[in-house]
Amino acid sequence: MIRALWTAALLIGSAQAQQPPVDVIKLDPHSHVGCTLASLGDPDPWGTCLVIGYKNVSATSIASIRFQVTFLTPTKEPSPPLFIEDSHKLKPGKTVVQLWHDGIYWRDYGGDKMEANVSVAKVMFADGTFWQAPTPPVQVSRDQIEAVTAGFEGSYPTIRVLSVSGTEAGIYVANPDRSLCGMFHQMRGSLRELGLTRVKISYSGGIFCEIDVTEH
């Protein structure tokens, strides 16, 4: 019983640690009026600003924050992610609204039809400690692995991708041989670029060989 409670407490603590200490409570990717009022002496060439309002939902004062922003066209095509920072000192439970010039994105991503996704990337607290957004798990694209195996179909017509789980790929071949394993071993650099760490080649009798893609 005590062990179960201890495990539950660890899980709750881990979940809380992954939750950002800041809530985004306001988002406007193309504020014109606010930008005009706030840009005295430093106007945006296109007269538009990104507005983010956020609240400190932690128990510690915040010294600075970094947001990750992705702008979206009307057809949901994303811009490359960019990072913006704010060093407004924010006590627990308090909120603030800040603006950043974004006219160049407004021009290229649909004007007033442009949308934006904003997430909290990193927070520095007043006591010098940090919160950082957890790194999302890597998931290698199955399509990319199938493109690799397609190059072997002439010599191994039964080759196919069995599974892609995280950074590992399982490949089936009815007639595998050491030459095939050697070719995958030689491709380690290219496979690493796809995000892979391990490839398992199997046949009806089980796993024939494994390639550690991380080896240099």
C-alpha positions in Angstrom: 0.0 0.0 0.0 2.8 2.4 1.0 4.7 1.5 -2.2 1.6 2.1 -4.3 1.1 5.6 -2.7 4.7 6.4 -3.3 4.5 5.4 -6.9 1.4 7.5 -7.4 3.1 10.5 -5.8 6.0 10.1 -8.2 3.7 9.9 -11.2 1.8 13.0 -10.1 5.0 14.9 -9.4 6.3 14.0 -12.9 3.1 15.1 -14.6 3.2 18.4 -12.7 6.8 18.9 -13.6 5.9 18.6 -17.3 3.1 21.2 -17.0 4.3 24.7 -17.9 4.3 27.2 -15.0 2.6 29.7 -17.3 -0.9 29.7 -18.9 -1.3 31.6 -22.2 -4.6 33.5 -21.6 -4.6 35.8 -24.6 -3.3 35.4 -28.2 -3.7 37.8 -31.1 -1.4 37.1 -34.1 -2.2 40.4 -35.8 -3.2 43.3 -33.5 -3.2 46.6 -35.4 -4.6 49.0 -32.8 -2.5 47.6 -29.9 0.6 47.7 -32.1 0.0 51.3 -33.0 -0.4 52.3 -29.4 2.6 50.3 -28.2 5.0 51.1 -31.0 5.6 54.8 -30.4 9.1 55.5 -31.7 9.6 52.0 -33.0 6.7 51.3 -35.4 6.2 48.0 -37.2 6.5 48.6 -41.0 3.2 46.8 -41.6 1.5 48.0 -38.4 0.8 44.6 -36.8 2.0 42.9 -33.7 1.7 39.5 -32.0 0.0 39.8 -28.7 0.5 37.3 -25.9 -1.1 37.5 -22.5 0.1 35.0 -19.9 -0.3 34.2 -16.3 2.1 32.8 -13.7 0.4 29.7 -12.3 3.4 28.6 -10.3 4.3 29.4 -6.7 7.5 31.2 -7.7 8.1 34.6 -9.3 9.2 34.4 -12.9 12.2 36.4 -14.2 11.9 35.7 -17.9 10.1 33.4 -20.4 10.7 32.0 -23.8 7.8 31.2 -26.2 7.9 29.1 -29.3 5.7 30.6 -32.1 4.6 29.0 -35.4 2.5 31.2 -37.8 0.0 29.5 -40.0 -1.3 30.5 -43.4 -5.1 30.3 -44.2 -4.4 26.8 -45.5 -2.6 25.9 -42.3 0.8 25.9 -43.8 3.2 26.5 -40.9 6.2 28.9 -40.7 9.4 27.6 -39.3 9.2 27.9 -35.5 10.7 30.9 -33.9 11.4 31.9 -30.3 10.6 35.1 -28.6 11.4 36.1 -25.1 10.1 38.4 -22.4 11.8 39.5 -19.2 8.8 41.0 -17.4 9.0 40.1 -13.7 5.8 38.2 -12.8 4.8 37.2 -9.4 2.6 34.1 -8.7 -1.0 34.5 -9.8 -0.2 37.7 -11.8 -0.8 38.2 -15.5 0.9 40.4 -18.2 0.2 41.2 -21.9 3.2 41.8 -24.2 3.6 42.6 -27.9 6.1 41.7 -30.5 6.4 43.0 -34.1 5.3 40.4 -36.6 4.5 42.4 -39.7 6.9 40.5 -41.9 5.1 37.2 -41.1 1.7 39.0 -41.5 2.8 40.0 -45.0 3.9 36.5 -46.0 1.4 34.3 -44.1 -2.0 35.6 -45.1 -2.4 39.1 -43.5 -5.3 39.2 -41.1 -6.2 35.5 -41.9 -2.8 34.4 -40.4 -3.1 32.3 -37.3 -0.5 31.4 -34.7 0.4 28.5 -32.4 2.2 29.5 -29.2 3.7 27.3 -26.5 5.9 27.9 -23.5 9.4 26.7 -24.3 11.4 27.8 -21.2 11.0 29.7 -18.0 13.6 31.2 -15.7 12.4 31.8 -12.1 13.5 34.6 -9.8 15.5 32.1 -7.7 17.7 31.2 -10.7 16.0 27.8 -11.4 14.5 26.8 -14.7 11.5 25.0 -16.2 11.9 23.7 -19.7 9.4 22.0 -22.0 9.9 18.3 -22.2 11.4 17.1 -25.5 8.7 15.3 -27.5 9.4 11.7 -28.2 11.0 11.0 -31.6 8.9 9.2 -34.1 10.7 8.2 -37.3 8.6 8.5 -40.4 7.5 5.1 -41.8 7.3 6.6 -45.3 11.0 7.4 -45.1 11.9 3.9 -44.1 9.8 2.4 -46.9 11.6 4.7 -49.3 14.9 3.1 -48.1 13.7 -0.5 -48.4 12.3 0.3 -51.9 15.9 0.5 -53.1 16.5 -3.2 -52.2 13.4 -4.6 -53.9 15.3 -5.7 -57.0 17.5 -8.1 -55.0 15.1 -8.7 -52.2 11.5 -8.6 -53.6 9.9 -9.6 -50.3 11.4 -6.8 -48.3 8.9 -4.7 -46.4 8.7 -2.5 -43.3 7.1 -4.5 -40.4 7.1 -1.7 -37.8 8.4 1.7 -36.9 8.4 2.3 -33.1 10.0 5.5 -31.9 13.6 5.4 -33.4 13.6 1.6 -34.2 12.5 0.0 -37.4 11.6 -3.6 -38.0 12.2 -5.0 -41.6 11.0 -8.3 -42.9 12.8 -10.2 -45.7 11.9 -13.8 -46.7 15.5 -14.5 -47.8 17.9 -12.3 -45.8 21.6 -12.7 -46.0 24.7 -11.2 -44.5 25.2 -9.0 -47.5 21.9 -7.2 -46.8 22.9 -6.7 -43.2 26.2 -5.3 -44.3 24.6 -2.8 -46.7 22.3 -1.5 -43.9 25.4 -1.3 -41.7 27.1 0.8 -44.3 24.1 3.1 -44.5 24.3 4.0 -40.8 25.0 7.7 -41.5 22.0 8.1 -43.7 19.8 6.2 -41.3 20.9 8.3 -38.4 19.8 11.4 -40.4 16.3 9.9 -40.5 16.3 9.6 -36.7 16.8 5.9 -36.5 18.9 4.3 -33.7 18.3 0.6 -34.5 17.2 -1.6 -37.4 16.1 -5.2 -37.0 16.0 -7.5 -40.0 13.8 -10.6 -39.6 12.5 -13.5 -41.5 10.1 -16.4 -40.7 12.6 -17.9 -38.3 12.9 -14.7 -36.2 15.4 -11.9 -36.1 18.2 -12.4 -38.6 20.4 -9.4 -37.7 20.3 -6.1 -35.8 22.1 -2.9 -36.9 23.1 -0.4 -34.2 22.7 2.8 -36.3 24.4 4.9 -33.6 27.8 3.2 -34.1 30.3 5.5 -35.9 
